[in-house]
Amino acid sequence: MSKTLTRASAALCPHGAPVVLNGTGKLTINGVPVVTEADRASWSIAPGTCSHIKSNAHPDWSPCLNVISISGNATKLTVNGSPVMLEGVTWQTDALPTSDDTPLQQCAANQTLLTAM
């Protein structure tokens, strides 16, 4: 069993920028919406916060701005048919060059009331 992610969970892109996790609000824990796979499109990484930037040494690099794919969501708990996201999910951002799914770094659910499989 893993802890479910909420909008109050803490997550960073692979390069250390904070990721804003938005949730639908249909299921809440202490009034904070749980985050689902369907919410991924609304997650954001503020421009200028990711350190993976173009430079003379790396002219083909671009920073993380969006999460483009996710795996490791719940298989038993859904909200409106969309699996809830669990602590320890893996994802890929739109940073270039691309790489394999990268674990959320320092991802913490920041809640202990709800776990799922």
C-alpha positions, 0 to 999 in steps of 0.5 A: 500500500502506498500513500495517495498524492494530494494537492498538498504533496511535495514533488520536484522535477528531476532537476529540482524545480517544484511541480504544482500538483492540481487535483479535481476535488472529487475526493479529498483528505482533510479538505485537500483534493486527491490527485488523479491521472486525469489531473496530470494535464494541469500539473505545472513547473514554473518557467525559470525554475528548472535548472536543465537549461540551454548553455554553451556546453548543452545547446540542445537542452530545454527545461521541464515545463510539463509532465507528459507521461506518468506510470505507477498509479493506483490499480484499485482506487479511482476518482471519476474513473481515473486512477489516483496517483501514489507516492513513488509514481514515475514520470517523464517531463518535456525537458530535452533531451528526453530520457526514460521515466524519472522517479519523482524526486523528494516526492512526499504525500504529506498525508497518512490517512489514505493509502491505496494499491 
